Amino acid sequence: MNKRDLQAIETRKKIFEAGVELLNEKDFNDIKITEICEKADVSIGTFYYYFQSKLGVLYEIYEKGDDYFENKVKPKLSADNSLENIITFLDSYIKYVEADGVEMVKHLFIPENELFIDMNRGMQKTLKEVILEGQKKNEITVKKSADHIVKFIFVVMRGVVFDWCLYDGEYDLVEYSKEFIKYIIDYLKVNIDV
């Protein structure tokens, strides 16, 4: 990479970090592009060169999450039992969310965030692979499709995270989520077709 390429990467990173910093301070809908530009010390034109809208900053947060799950979590999903791999996945998911902090997470839970329903993201695809493998090995129910199970799991886990946000992060999310992870695993096991 030449100097210009490195500068472009640095500028995009500054804009992204400014957006994330503002997300930690206020609601997504209350953030103005001009505020992001001011905090990043760039022009509005520069912002639009790197991002189509402020949603682009939000999308990049999710891209980083998907990258983390594809490159860091997926290699950990190596247990012989698919249900153990689901537990590892969900534990990693909850720890990843908790690491972002309750203020940041609160701002991600907005109706405009259509990434919650995108089943083609790395995070969802990684979980679907584990489920399909478990169904093939008769460890996970085949009464429901893998897509249905992925959606079900994320609805439950997002509900847990949303509750944590409602309580302003005043309890241990990782510890609290263990009960719900157990319910998910029991649901997948109890319904196995033999």
Contacts in CASP RR format, 6 or more apart in sequence:
PFRMAT RR
TARGET T0000
AUTHOR 0000-0000-0000
METHOD contacts of the structure
MODEL  1
MNKRDLQAIETRKKIFEAGVELLNEKDFNDIKITEICEKADVSIGTFYYY
FQSKLGVLYEIYEKGDDYFENKVKPKLSADNSLENIITFLDSYIKYVEAD
GVEMVKHLFIPENELFIDMNRGMQKTLKEVILEGQKKNEITVKKSADHIV
KFIFVVMRGVVFDWCLYDGEYDLVEYSKEFIKYIIDYLKVNIDV
1 9 0 8 1.000
11 42 0 8 1.000
11 46 0 8 1.000
11 50 0 8 1.000
12 50 0 8 1.000
14 40 0 8 1.000
14 41 0 8 1.000
14 42 0 8 1.000
15 36 0 8 1.000
15 37 0 8 1.000
15 40 0 8 1.000
15 42 0 8 1.000
15 46 0 8 1.000
15 47 0 8 1.000
15 50 0 8 1.000
15 51 0 8 1.000
15 57 0 8 1.000
16 57 0 8 1.000
16 60 0 8 1.000
17 40 0 8 1.000
18 36 0 8 1.000
18 37 0 8 1.000
18 39 0 8 1.000
18 40 0 8 1.000
19 31 0 8 1.000
19 36 0 8 1.000
19 39 0 8 1.000
19 40 0 8 1.000
19 54 0 8 1.000
19 57 0 8 1.000
20 57 0 8 1.000
20 61 0 8 1.000
20 104 0 8 1.000
21 39 0 8 1.000
22 31 0 8 1.000
22 35 0 8 1.000
22 36 0 8 1.000
22 39 0 8 1.000
23 31 0 8 1.000
23 57 0 8 1.000
23 58 0 8 1.000
23 104 0 8 1.000
23 107 0 8 1.000
23 108 0 8 1.000
24 103 0 8 1.000
24 104 0 8 1.000
24 107 0 8 1.000
25 103 0 8 1.000
26 107 0 8 1.000
27 107 0 8 1.000
27 110 0 8 1.000
28 54 0 8 1.000
28 58 0 8 1.000
28 107 0 8 1.000
28 108 0 8 1.000
28 110 0 8 1.000
28 112 0 8 1.000
29 110 0 8 1.000
29 112 0 8 1.000
31 54 0 8 1.000
33 44 0 8 1.000
33 47 0 8 1.000
33 53 0 8 1.000
33 54 0 8 1.000
34 44 0 8 1.000
36 47 0 8 1.000
36 54 0 8 1.000
36 57 0 8 1.000
37 43 0 8 1.000
37 44 0 8 1.000
37 46 0 8 1.000
37 47 0 8 1.000
40 47 0 8 1.000
51 57 0 8 1.000
51 60 0 8 1.000
55 112 0 8 1.000
58 108 0 8 1.000
58 113 0 8 1.000
58 115 0 8 1.000
59 115 0 8 1.000
61 108 0 8 1.000
62 115 0 8 1.000
62 121 0 8 1.000
65 96 0 8 1.000
65 123 0 8 1.000
66 121 0 8 1.000
66 122 0 8 1.000
66 123 0 8 1.000
68 96 0 8 1.000
69 89 0 8 1.000
69 92 0 8 1.000
69 93 0 8 1.000
69 96 0 8 1.000
69 122 0 8 1.000
69 123 0 8 1.000
69 126 0 8 1.000
70 122 0 8 1.000
70 125 0 8 1.000
70 126 0 8 1.000
72 92 0 8 1.000
73 88 0 8 1.000
73 89 0 8 1.000
73 92 0 8 1.000
73 126 0 8 1.000
74 126 0 8 1.000
76 88 0 8 1.000
76 92 0 8 1.000
77 85 0 8 1.000
77 88 0 8 1.000
77 89 0 8 1.000
77 126 0 8 1.000
77 130 0 8 1.000
78 85 0 8 1.000
79 85 0 8 1.000
79 88 0 8 1.000
81 139 0 8 1.000
82 130 0 8 1.000
82 131 0 8 1.000
82 133 0 8 1.000
82 134 0 8 1.000
82 137 0 8 1.000
82 139 0 8 1.000
82 140 0 8 1.000
83 134 0 8 1.000
83 139 0 8 1.000
83 140 0 8 1.000
83 185 0 8 1.000
83 188 0 8 1.000
83 189 0 8 1.000
85 130 0 8 1.000
85 133 0 8 1.000
86 127 0 8 1.000
86 130 0 8 1.000
86 131 0 8 1.000
86 140 0 8 1.000
86 153 0 8 1.000
86 184 0 8 1.000
86 185 0 8 1.000
86 188 0 8 1.000
87 181 0 8 1.000
87 185 0 8 1.000
89 126 0 8 1.000
89 127 0 8 1.000
89 130 0 8 1.000
90 153 0 8 1.000
90 157 0 8 1.000
90 177 0 8 1.000
90 181 0 8 1.000
90 184 0 8 1.000
91 174 0 8 1.000
91 177 0 8 1.000
91 181 0 8 1.000
93 123 0 8 1.000
93 157 0 8 1.000
94 157 0 8 1.000
94 160 0 8 1.000
94 161 0 8 1.000
94 173 0 8 1.000
94 174 0 8 1.000
94 177 0 8 1.000
94 181 0 8 1.000
95 174 0 8 1.000
97 105 0 8 1.000
97 161 0 8 1.000
97 173 0 8 1.000
98 173 0 8 1.000
98 174 0 8 1.000
100 108 0 8 1.000
102 164 0 8 1.000
102 165 0 8 1.000
102 168 0 8 1.000
102 169 0 8 1.000
105 161 0 8 1.000
105 164 0 8 1.000
105 165 0 8 1.000
106 165 0 8 1.000
109 158 0 8 1.000
109 161 0 8 1.000
109 162 0 8 1.000
109 165 0 8 1.000
115 121 0 8 1.000
116 154 0 8 1.000
116 158 0 8 1.000
118 124 0 8 1.000
119 125 0 8 1.000
119 128 0 8 1.000
119 147 0 8 1.000
119 150 0 8 1.000
119 151 0 8 1.000
124 150 0 8 1.000
124 154 0 8 1.000
127 150 0 8 1.000
127 153 0 8 1.000
127 154 0 8 1.000
128 146 0 8 1.000
128 147 0 8 1.000
128 150 0 8 1.000
131 140 0 8 1.000
131 146 0 8 1.000
131 149 0 8 1.000
131 150 0 8 1.000
132 146 0 8 1.000
134 140 0 8 1.000
135 141 0 8 1.000
135 142 0 8 1.000
135 146 0 8 1.000
138 192 0 8 1.000
138 193 0 8 1.000
138 194 0 8 1.000
139 189 0 8 1.000
139 192 0 8 1.000
140 149 0 8 1.000
140 188 0 8 1.000
140 189 0 8 1.000
140 192 0 8 1.000
141 149 0 8 1.000
141 188 0 8 1.000
141 189 0 8 1.000
141 191 0 8 1.000
141 192 0 8 1.000
141 193 0 8 1.000
142 192 0 8 1.000
142 193 0 8 1.000
143 191 0 8 1.000
143 193 0 8 1.000
144 152 0 8 1.000
144 191 0 8 1.000
149 188 0 8 1.000
152 184 0 8 1.000
152 187 0 8 1.000
153 184 0 8 1.000
156 180 0 8 1.000
156 183 0 8 1.000
156 184 0 8 1.000
157 177 0 8 1.000
157 180 0 8 1.000
157 184 0 8 1.000
160 173 0 8 1.000
160 176 0 8 1.000
160 177 0 8 1.000
160 180 0 8 1.000
161 173 0 8 1.000
164 171 0 8 1.000
164 173 0 8 1.000
164 176 0 8 1.000
END
